[in-house]
């Protein structure tokens, strides 16, 4: 392989698509008889969303090198990915005419026939491929998929089991996913598929253990997503100590939205005997002296929950509220030291949930009494943590003094969350452009609401490795839609982006995406901008603007997303019409609206808040 080809392959593996294209073109110019150069150039173009250009490259390749069977194979697979199955089949039949004993051609033809539900022919071809190359894991996996699609889960399980047996044998030799992806990728596929079969059979612990096996050996994002999604669909009735480490990793790396993981995995905390016992002792004046309190407060899963997501379980909230009050009451230096790590993450939980936990008049008086002590340069760590668990530090008179002070490492996460990050957001507001005026009275009222309370506050959000060309994403979600290939950048508008989660997801979803994210609230936009920079996402442009004033915008968008926004308008249809006019020909709109019917379970809670005049 030439240097240019090696550089192209390395860039492609690193998802540096522009670089891969440059090197592949250089290799092709230097050696136009290299099938691999055509292949790499086509792959780079396809991943950039230019399927038609990739097709032209491979067509040129098979014309120049008609005997290069790998090129015919690549062309057939591209036809298949573009939904042109008849041309894919013809291309493979042509290649098989020259190489009738090549297992790869037989297997790929079997896959294409299976996608057309021509199961008997596909089964025969895949078994031929396995007979010729029994150690190739991918062929066993494809046979499993064929049987799964044909409604034969037992036969599918046997095929996946064979692939897993081969994969485990390779893993024992010291091979890894990084060095041998052609072995480990199908091994992981087999584990994931067999886990799905086990889950559907009610064997949920087996399913989760198979996902864990894949992740342990280095499986990528698909396995992590599968594990997290199956975790969310599992109802736990007993503690599962062995699952806690991988759930902690899932939270810290945000395999899916942390809120979903927390909802599913909370029973792994609340079902523990120590938690159940503590729940019956919440009125004890010696709460922190109990072994159960120390056990619960040192649970690594709970500590991760508190720092990285919002707790919404009523029983867990009761325990946290009681432990916060006990920490405020205690005068024991030993107890304050013992519970320091817990107190720090509890303070950050309270900041993120905007101090939603109940607070008694006695607690309020005690907090008011300790706040002046924060002005003292020698204030104790425990006093700071207590204040941070009841009041946002960035709103206190001592905020700048506290931010400038050097704190122990255990306190730094609280200083960062409650002082440094808000200070960064205040600076970022100055850099956010104002795209439109905000003149509508309803828009101004909504702006005031979200400038006071940017929503939602979040710590982590999924970061995906996968990027889809827009046409490929549309075919995946709307297989019957006739979709044209898009050659240039995907222009996306997120109308009402809030604190940025939706815009960040959109920026990652599509290859070559250029996102404009607007919102009424400058604090929300600053929060979003800070989080985007933290995640090193640089293809989002944030701006303040009102949907109702966007008609003057001289731009058109391939994708417009607007979730949980239009219902705020006095006339939601007016906003819909403005957005519709901004849609490019052939573009799509992704809309979501709240409704009384859909949120009827929340109505009693909203009424209770109004009657009680509870503030935020």
KESE-10465 format. One record per residue (C-alpha): residue in three letters; x, y, z. Coordinates in steps of 0.5 Angstrom, whole numbers, plus 2048, in hexadecimal, padded with zeros to 3 digits. Each point is the difference from the previous one (the first is absolute). Example, Ala and Ser with C-alpha at 12.3 -4.5 7.8 and 13.67 -1.06 7.14 Angstrom:
Ala8197F7810;Ser8028077FE;
***
This chain:
Unk800800800;Unk8038077FE;Unk801805805;Unk7FA8047FE;Unk7FC7FA800;Unk8027FF807;Unk7FF807802;Unk7F98007FD;Unk7FE7F9804;Unk803803806;Unk7FC8077FF;Unk7F97FC7FF;Unk8017FC806;Unk801806804;Unk7FA8037FC;Unk8048067FE;Unk7FC7FF7F9;Unk8038077FC;Unk8077FD802;Unk7FE7F97FD;Unk7FD8037FA;Unk8068047FE;Unk8057FA802;Unk7FB7FB7FC;Unk8008057FA;Unk808801800;Unk8017F8800;Unk7FB7FF7FA;Unk8038057FC;Unk8077FD802;Unk7FE7F97FE;Unk7F98007FD;Unk8017F87FF;Unk7FF7FF808;Unk7F97FE802;Unk801802807;Unk8018077FE;Unk7F98007FD;Unk7FD7FC806;Unk803805805;Unk7FE8067FC;Unk7F97FE7FF;Unk7FF7FE808;Unk802807801;Unk7FB8037FC;Unk7FB7FC802;Unk801802807;Unk8008077FF;Unk7F97FF7FD;Unk8028007F9;Unk7FD7F97FE;Unk7FF8027F8;Unk808802800;Unk8027FA803;Unk7FC7FC7FB;Unk8038047FA;Unk8077FE803;Unk7FF7F8801;Unk7FC8007F9;Unk8068037FD;Unk8057FB804;Unk7FC7FA7FD;Unk8008037F9;Unk808801801;Unk8017F9804;Unk7FB7FC7FD;Unk8047FA803;Unk800803807;Unk7FB7FC804;Unk800804806;Unk7FE8067FD;Unk7FA7FC7FD;Unk7FF7FE807;Unk800807803;Unk7FC8037FA;Unk7FB7FB802;Unk800801807;Unk7FF8087FF;Unk7FA7FF7FB;Unk7FD7FC806;Unk801805805;Unk7FD8057FB;Unk7FA7FC7FF;Unk8017FD7F9;Unk8007F9802;Unk7FF7FD7F9;Unk8068047FD;Unk8047FD806;Unk7FE7F97FF;Unk8028017F8;Unk806802802;Unk8027FA805;Unk7FD7FB7FB;Unk8058037FB;Unk806800805;Unk7FE7F8802;Unk8007FF7F8;Unk808801801;Unk8017FD807;Unk7FB7FB801;Unk8037FD806;Unk801807804;Unk7FD800807;Unk7FF807801;Unk7FC8017F9;Unk7FC7FB802;Unk7FE802807;Unk7FF8077FD;Unk7FB7FE7FB;Unk7FD7FC806;Unk7FF806804;Unk7FD8047FA;Unk7FB7FB7FF;Unk7FE7FF807;Unk7FF808800;Unk7FB7FE7FB;Unk7FD7FA804;Unk8027FB7FB;Unk8027FC806;Unk8017F97FD;Unk8058037FB;Unk804804805;Unk8007FA805;Unk8047FC7FA;Unk8058057FE;Unk802801808;Unk8007F9801;Unk8058007FA;Unk804805803;Unk8017FD807;Unk8027F97FC;Unk8058047FD;Unk803804805;Unk7FD7FD807;Unk804805804;Unk7FD8067FE;Unk7FC803805;Unk7FC8057FC;Unk7FD7FA7FC;Unk7FD7FD806;Unk7FE806802;Unk7FC8027FA;Unk7FD7F9800;Unk7FD801807;Unk7FD8077FD;Unk7FD7FC7FB;Unk7FD7FB804;Unk7FE806805;Unk7FD8047FA;Unk7FC7F97FE;Unk7FD7FF807;Unk8057FA802;Unk803803807;Unk8037F9802;Unk8037FF7F9;Unk803807801;Unk8027FF807;Unk8047FA7FD;Unk8048047FB;Unk801806805;Unk8037FB805;Unk8057FD7FB;Unk8028077FE;Unk801801808;Unk8047FA801;Unk8058027FA;Unk800807803;Unk8027FE807;Unk8057FB7FD;Unk8038067FD;Unk800804806;Unk8047FB804;Unk8068017FB;Unk800807802;Unk7FD8037FA;Unk7FD806801;Unk7FA8047FD;Unk8058067FE;Unk8057FB7FC;Unk7FB7FB7FD;Unk7F98047FF;Unk7FE7FB7FB;Unk8007FA805;Unk7FD805806;Unk7FB8047FC;Unk7FC7F97FE;Unk8017FD807;Unk7FD806803;Unk7FA8007FB;Unk7FF7F9802;Unk800802808;Unk7FC8057FF;Unk7FB7FC7FC;Unk8007FA804;Unk7FF805806;Unk7FA8037FD;Unk7FD7F97FF;Unk8017FE807;Unk7FD807802;Unk7FA7FE7FC;Unk7FF7F9803;Unk800803807;Unk8077FF802;Unk802807802;Unk8067FE804;Unk8037FC7FA;Unk7FF8067FB;Unk804805805;Unk8057FB801;Unk8017FF7F8;Unk8008087FF;Unk805800806;Unk8057FB7FC;Unk8008047FA;Unk801807804;Unk8067FC804;Unk8047FE7F9;Unk7FF8077FD;Unk7F98017FD;Unk7FF8067FD;Unk7FA805800;Unk7FA7FB7FE;Unk8027FB805;Unk800806806;Unk7F98027FD;Unk7FD7F9800;Unk8027FF807;Unk7FD807802;Unk7FA7FF7FD;Unk7FF7F9802;Unk802802807;Unk7FA806800;Unk7FB7FA7FE;Unk8027FC806;Unk7FC800806;Unk8057FE806;Unk7FD7FD806;Unk8067FE804;Unk807804801;Unk8057FE7FA;Unk807802803;Unk8037FD7FA;Unk7FD8057FB;Unk802806804;Unk8078027FD;Unk7FD7FF7F9;Unk7FA805801;Unk805805803;Unk8048007FA;Unk7F98007FC;Unk7FF807804;Unk806803800;Unk8017FF7F8;Unk7F98017FF;Unk7FE7FA7FC;Unk7F98037FF;Unk7FD805804;Unk802800807;Unk7F9801803;Unk7FD7FA7FC;Unk8067FC804;Unk7FE802806;Unk7F97FF800;Unk8027F97FE;Unk8057FF805;Unk7FE803806;Unk7FD7FA803;Unk8077FD800;Unk801805806;Unk7F9800803;Unk8007F9801;Unk8067FF804;Unk7FF7FE807;Unk804806803;Unk7FB8057FC;Unk7FA7FC802;Unk802800807;Unk802808800;Unk7F98017FD;Unk7FD7FE806;Unk805805804;Unk7FF8067FD;Unk7FD804806;Unk8067FE805;Unk805805802;Unk8067FC800;Unk7FE7FE7F8;Unk8088017FE;Unk8027FC806;Unk7FD7FA7FD;Unk8047FB7FC;Unk7FA8007FB;Unk8018077FE;Unk8087FF7FF;Unk7FE7FA7FC;Unk7FB8047FB;Unk805806800;Unk8067FC7FE;Unk7FC7FD7FA;Unk8048017FA;Unk7FA8007FB;Unk7FC805805;Unk806805800;Unk8007FF7F8;Unk7F8801800;Unk801806804;Unk8058047FC;Unk7FE7FE7F9;Unk7F9800800;Unk7F9802803;Unk7FD7FB806;Unk7F97FF7FF;Unk7FE7FA804;Unk7FC803806;Unk8037FB805;Unk8078027FE;Unk7FE807800;Unk7FD7FF808;Unk8077FD802;Unk8048057FC;Unk7FC806803;Unk8007FD807;Unk8087FF800;Unk8018077FD;Unk7FC802807;Unk8047FC804;Unk8068027FD;Unk7FE808802;Unk7FE7FE807;Unk8077FC802;Unk805803804;Unk8057FA7FF;Unk8068017FC;Unk8017F97FF;Unk7F97FF7FD;Unk8018067FC;Unk8077FD7FD;Unk7FD7F97FF;Unk7FA8037FC;Unk8048057FC;Unk8007FD7F9;Unk7F97FE801;Unk7FF808802;Unk8038027FA;Unk7FC7FC7FB;Unk7FA802804;Unk8018077FF;Unk8017FF7F9;Unk7FA7FC7FF;Unk7FC806804;Unk8038057FB;Unk7FE7FC7FA;Unk7F97FF802;Unk7FF807802;Unk8007FF808;Unk7F97FC7FF;Unk8017FC806;Unk7FB802806;Unk803805805;Unk7FD801807;Unk800806803;Unk8057FE805;Unk8057FE7FB;Unk7FF8077FC;Unk802804807;Unk8067FB801;Unk8028027F9;Unk7FF807800;Unk804800806;Unk8067FD7FD;Unk8008047FA;Unk804806803;Unk8067FB801;Unk8017FF7F9;Unk803807800;Unk8067FD805;Unk8067FE7FC;Unk8017FB805;Unk7F97FD7FF;Unk8007F8801;Unk7FF7FC7FA;Unk7F97FD803;Unk7FD806801;Unk8018027F9;Unk7FD7F97FE;Unk7FA801805;Unk7FF8077FC;Unk8017FD7F9;Unk7FB7FB802;Unk7FA805802;Unk8028067FC;Unk8038017F9;Unk807803801;Unk8018047FA;Unk7FA804803;Unk803802807;Unk804806801;Unk8067FC802;Unk8007FD7F9;Unk8068037FD;Unk8047FF807;Unk7FE7F9800;Unk8027FF7F8;Unk807803801;Unk8027FC806;Unk8047F97FF;Unk7FC7FA803;Unk8017F9801;Unk8007FB7FA;Unk7F97FD803;Unk7FD807800;Unk8028027F9;Unk7FA7FD7FD;Unk7FB804804;Unk8048077FE;Unk8007FE7F9;Unk7F97FE800;Unk7FD806804;Unk8058067FF;Unk8057FF7FA;Unk7FB7FD7FB;Unk7FB806801;Unk8068057FF;Unk8027FD7FA;Unk7F88007FD;Unk800808802;Unk8068017FC;Unk7FD7FC7FA;Unk7FA804800;Unk8048067FD;Unk8027FC7FA;Unk7F97FD7FE;Unk7FD8047FA;Unk7F9802800;Unk7FD7FE7FA;Unk7F9803800;Unk7FC805805;Unk7FC7FD805;Unk7F9804800;Unk7FB7FC801;Unk7FD800807;Unk7FF7F9801;Unk8077FF7FD;Unk802805805;Unk7FD7FC806;Unk8037FA7FE;Unk807803800;Unk7FF802807;Unk7FE7FA802;Unk8067FC7FD;Unk805806802;Unk7FF7FF807;Unk8007F87FF;Unk8047FD7FA;Unk7FD7F97FF;Unk8017FB800;Unk807800804;Unk8047FA7FE;Unk8077FD802;Unk8017FB7FA;Unk7FD7FE7FA;Unk8017FB7FB;Unk8068017FB;Unk8007FB7FA;Unk8057FE7FC;Unk7FB7FE7FA;Unk7FF8067FB;Unk7FA7FE7FA;Unk8008047FA;Unk7F98037FF;Unk7FD7FB7FB;Unk8037FA804;Unk7FC802806;Unk7FA8027FC;Unk8007F97FD;Unk8017FD807;Unk7FA803803;Unk7FC8007FA;Unk8027FA7FC;Unk7FA8027FB;Unk8028077FE;Unk8038027FA;Unk806804802;Unk8058037FC;Unk808800802;Unk802807802;Unk8078027FE;Unk801806805;Unk800802807;Unk7F97FE804;Unk7FD807802;Unk7FC7FF807;Unk7FC805804;Unk7FF7FE807;Unk7FA805802;Unk800801808;Unk8067FC801;Unk800802808;Unk8067FD803;Unk8037FD7FA;Unk7FF7F8801;Unk7FB8007FA;Unk8058047FB;Unk8067FC803;Unk7FC7FA7FE;Unk7FF8037F9;Unk8078027FF;Unk8027F9801;Unk7FB7FC7FC;Unk8028027F9;Unk8068007FC;Unk8028077FE;Unk7FB804804;Unk7FF807801;Unk7FC802806;Unk7FC807802;Unk7FD7FF807;Unk7FC806802;Unk7FD801807;Unk7FC806803;Unk8057FF807;Unk807803800;Unk8017FC806;Unk7FE7F97FD;Unk8048027FA;Unk806801804;Unk7FF7FA803;Unk7FF7FC7FA;Unk8078047FD;Unk8047FE806;Unk7FE7F8800;Unk8018007F8;Unk807803801;Unk8017FB806;Unk7FE7FA7FB;Unk8058037FA;Unk7FA8017FC;Unk8018067FB;Unk7FB7FF7FB;Unk7FA804803;Unk7FF807800;Unk7FC803806;Unk7FC8067FF;Unk7FA804804;Unk7FA8007FC;Unk7F8800800;Unk7FD7FA7FB;Unk7FB8067FE;Unk8058047FD;Unk8047FB7FC;Unk7FC8027FA;Unk8058057FE;Unk8067FB801;Unk8037FF7F9;Unk8017F8801;Unk7FD7FA7FE;Unk8017F9804;Unk8007F97FF;Unk7FE7FE807;Unk7FC804804;Unk7FF7FE808;Unk7FB803805;Unk7FF7FC806;Unk7FC802806;Unk8008077FD;Unk7FA8027FC;Unk7FA7FF805;Unk804806804;Unk7FD8057FA;Unk7FA804800;Unk7FE7FD7F9;Unk8047F97FF;Unk7FE8007F9;Unk8038077FF;Unk8077FD802;Unk7FF7F97FC;Unk7FF8057FA;Unk806804801;Unk8047F9801;Unk7FD7FD7F9;Unk8028067FC;Unk8077FF802;Unk8007F87FE;Unk8057FF7FA;Unk7FC7FC7FA;Unk8007F9802;Unk802801808;Unk7FD7FD806;Unk7FD803806;Unk8007FD807;Unk7FB803804;Unk7FE7FE808;Unk7FA803803;Unk7FE800808;Unk7F87FF801;Unk7FB800805;Unk7FF7F97FF;Unk8077FD7FF;Unk802803807;Unk7F97FF804;Unk8047FD805;Unk804806802;Unk7FA805800;Unk7FE7FE808;Unk808801801;Unk8008077FD;Unk7F9802803;Unk8037FE807;Unk8068047FE;Unk7FC8067FF;Unk7FB7FF806;Unk807800804;Unk8038067FD;Unk8077FC800;Unk8058047FD;Unk8067FD7FB;
***
